[in-house]
Amino acid sequence: MPLKVIEKRDVEPLIRHLMERFQVVGIKKKDGKNTYGVIESPAELRLDSCATITSPKKYFFPQRETLLQFAVDGSWEPQAVVEAQPRIIFGMRPCDIAATWMLDMAFSEVNADANYLEKRKRALIIGVDCKEPCDEYCFCKSMGTLEVETGYDLFFTAADDTYIVRTGTPEGEALLGEWGKAREALYEDRVKLRAVQREKDERFKEALEFDVEELPRFLEDSYRSLLWDVLGEKCLSCGSCNLVCPTCYCFNVLDEVKLNLSEGERYRVWDSCQLEGFAKVATGENFRERRGDRVRHRFFRKGKYMKEMFGRFGCVGCGRCTRACLVHINPIEVYNQLKGGE
């Protein structure tokens, strides 16, 4: 796809143009912290910020989502509910783009999920490159998500007073074409882009002490390691890590009858493998009753199982789980300890 160039001063008019047709979501301030939210004014959008409390997955996979509505007495057929609207997520970072690809695979493989896929189909992703690490907790370079080549419709890289824009899909290219103020990139723009990418790569350091492709083997060899018991003693089983993770997609399904006792709905809510009741079955057995087993499952899921299922790691190195963890369990330290215990 061709490269385009947009002047930074033209970004605000571009956002206003997009807001006429789409709900625009981006990084904004809320209670003093960065989070993804609906943009009411172009001035709210913070393209220079990267670390956010939550990920943009909630716009494809809401925390609470109605799946169907039904009549208690069976007087009418249950009706599937699929809600989606045209939406642009402006400013998604490379790690979150990689995480969205993982969700695409999870919700389209085997049993396609109509609710997720309809939201995904009606959304466009405009990515924005990171200039420097979010903080000491991010390790996207080690996990291979510092750069992304696919998964976006447009991708902005800041270079002096311009944004050099990679077009990832025909829909993204058409979006710029309709707006009409993006010019074709010149040779000097391409040189500038390569220079910016080199400088960025130098700012990001490898956090892991080994090649990440070795991680599944380290995990397999550590299944009975005492490390999991040590982490289990620290872990509060609060599920905060799962709530902020951009690739967690476990959910629970519930039926609820309305107060009129004649209608009801089936809905799903996010669930967490770190909660004590997650692996409990109807007969009372709990397959992961011990906290250490639950912590181990989480790390195996991100560093081994998802890699085996989808060909990519379930951890994208965003660092959100470490920021949210009340007892400071840090995947960087855990992974490096696995290497040290080889």
N, C-alpha and C positions, 0 to 999 in steps of 0.2 A: 504494500500500500504506500502511496506517496506521502512525503513529509509536507506539513503546512507550517506556517508561522503566524502567530497572533501577537500583536502588541499588548503588553500588560495593561495598558490603559483601556483596552477594548474588552477586557474580560467582564467588567461590570455590565456593559451593554449586552454582551453575549448571554449572561445569566438572565437579564431581564427578558431577552428574547425567548430563552428556553422556558421561563416561568409562565409564558403565555400559553404554552401547550402541554407542559408537564408539571408534575409535582417535583420540585428540585430538593434533593437531600444532600447535605454536605456536613463538613466538620464545623461546629459552632461552639460557642461558650455557653455552658449551663452551670450555674452555681459555681462559677470560677474554674470549671474543668472543661476539657475538650470532649465533645461527644458528637455522634452522628445525629442530626435532627433535620426536620423540614425547614427549609430556608424561606423566611418571609420577606427578606430584603437582601439584595446582593451584598450589602455591607456586613451581613452576618457571617458570610462564608470565609473561613480561615484556611487559605491554601498554603500558608506557611507553617501550619501545625501538623503534627503527625500522630503522636501518642494520644489515643482516645480511650475512654473508660470501657466502652462497649464497641462491638464490631457492627458493620452494616448488615449482618445476616438477618437481623430482625425485620428487615423490609422484604425479605423473601420467605422467611420462616419465623412468623411472629411468636412472641412469648405465649400468647393465648390466641387460638384460632378456631373458629367454628367450622366444623366439617360437614355437618348435616343437621337439619331440623326435622322433627317428627311429631306426630299426634299420639298421645298416650293411648287413646282408644282405637288407634289404627284406622280412623275415619279418612285419612288421606295418606298417600304414599310418602315415605321419607324423601326429603328434597336435599340433594347435595348442595353445599354452599362453597362456591369458589369466588373469592373476592380479589380483584386486582385492578390497578389503574396505571395509566402511563406515568412513568417515573424515570428521573435521571438521578443517579448517584454521582455527584460531582466532587472529585477530590479523593477517591479511593486510593489507598496506598498499595504498593506492590504486594506486600504480604497479605493484605485483605483480598486483593484480586486473586492471588494463588489460593486463598482459603475458599473463595466463592467457586472456583473451579472444582475444588474438592466436594463442596455441597452439591454442585451440578451433577457430579458423578454419583453421589450417594442417593440423590432423589430421582435419578433417571434410570439407574441400573435395576434390573430384575422387575420390581414393581414400581412403575413410574408414578410419581406423586403429582396429581393434577394441580393441587393447591400451590405447591412450590413452583412447578414448571410454568404455570400461567403467570405468576408474579415475575418470574425470571424472564419470560418471553416479552413482557411489556415494559421491561426496564432496560435502560442504556447505562453503561458504566463509562465514566470519564475519569481515568486515573491521573494522578499527579505524582511525579517522582519525588523521592526523599532527597534532601540535600545533605543531611547528616543523621547520625543515629538519634532515635527518639530519646534514649537515656541508656543507662548502664544495663538495663534488663533486656533490651532487644538483641537478638542474635540471628536476624534474618539472613545475613551473609553466610553464616555457617549452615543454615538450612536450605540455601539455594533459592531464596525468594526475594533477594535484593533487586533482581531484575526479572521482569516478566515480558514475554514475547507475545502472549495471547491472553484472552480473557477480558479484554477491554474493547470498547468501541472507539474511544479516543484516549490518548495518553499524552499529558503535558509535561514538558521538562523546562524548568526556568533557565533562561540564559540571558543575562544582562537585563535589558528592558523588554524582552520578548519571552514568549513561550513557544518552543518548538514542539509541534504536535504530530505524533504518530497516529495514523488512522488504522484501526484494527479490523474494522468491518465496513461493508458498503453502507450500512445504516449510519455509522459515525461520519463517514465521508459526506453522505447526503446532508447530515445535520449542519456541517460547516458550509456546504454548498448553498443551502437555503439561507443561511445567515449572510454570506456573501462578503465578509470582511477578512477572511483568512487568505494569505498569499502563498504561492508556491515557495518552498524552501530553495535557497540558492546554495552554491557550493560552499560559501563561507558559513552559512548556517549549519551545514552538515559537519564542517570542521569544528565549529563551536560546540555542537552537540557531543561529538566524540571527546572533546576536551573536558566538558562538564561531567561526562560519565566517568572519565579517568579520575578526575578530582574527587568525585563522589566515592568511587571504589577505594581510594586511599584513605578516606575518612572512616570507613567501616572496617573494623578489625574482626578477625576470626575469634569467636568466643569458645568454640569447641577445640579440644586438644587432639582431635583426630578427624579423619575424613568421615563425614556424616553417613556415607554409604555403609560404614562398618557398624552403625548403631544397631540394626536388627540383630546382628550376631552377638554384640555385647549384651543386649537385652536377653536373648535366648540363654546365654551362658549364665546370666545372673538370676534366673527364675527363683532359685532357692537362697538367694543372697540375704544376709542379715540386714542389708541396707533397707529393705522394704519394711522390716519390723521397726527400725529406727525412725523412718519417715512416718510410719503408722502411729508411733507414740506422739509425734509432733502434730500430725494432721487432726483438725477439728471436725472433719467430715461435714463441712458447711456447704460445699458445692460451689463456692465462689469461683473457683478456677473454671468449672464447666460453664457457668453463666456468662463469663466474659470471653471464653474461647471462641474464635471465629469458625472453627471446624466441628464443634460439638453439635450433634443433631439428634440426640436421644430425646424422646418425648413420651408422655403418658396420655392415654385417651380416656375421657370421662363422659358419662351421660348425666345430664342435669334436667330435672323437671321444673318448669316455671311455677310461680305461685298460684296460677289459675288451675294447676293440676291437670290440664288438658293438652298442653304443648310442652315440648322440651327440645334440647339440642345436644348434639355430641360435639365435643371440642377436644383439642389437644393442648397440652402445656409442656413447656420444657421440663426435662427431668435430668437427674445427675447420677452418674455411676458412683459418685462419692457418698451419696446418702445411704444410710444403713439399710433402708427397705428396698433399694433398687433391685437387688438380686434375690429378693425373697419371693417364694412361690406359694401357691394356694395351700399346700400341705404343711407350710410352716418352715420348711428348710430354707436356709439362706446360703447361697453359693459363694458369697463374698461377705461373710459376717464380720471378719476381722478388718480393721482399718488398713493394716499393712497390705492386705490382699487387694483392697480397693485402690490404694495408691499405686500398687504395682500394675493393676489393670489399666489405670489411666495412662501410665507411661508406656506400657506395651501397646495400647491402642494407638497412641500418637506416633510412636517410634518404630512399630513393627507391623501390627495388624493392618492398618490402613495402607501402609506401603505395599503389603502383599496383595491387598484387594484392588488398589487403584493405581499403583505404580509410583505414587508420591507419598511423602511423609504427611501425617496428619497434623504435625506441629509445623507452623510457618515461622516461628521465632519472633512473634510480635511482642512477647514479654508481658502480655496482659495478666496472665495467671499469676506471675510473680508479684506484680503490682497489687493484685487483689487479695493475695494470700495473707491471712492474718498471722501466720507463723513463719512466713518468709521461705517457703519451699520454692527453690529456684531450679528450673530444669537445666540450666547451664551447669550448675554445681552437681546435680544428680547425674547427668550424662557424663561429665568428666570423672566423677567417682566410679562410674561403671567401667570407664576406660582404665582407671587406676587399679581396679580390682580384677583386671583381666587375668 
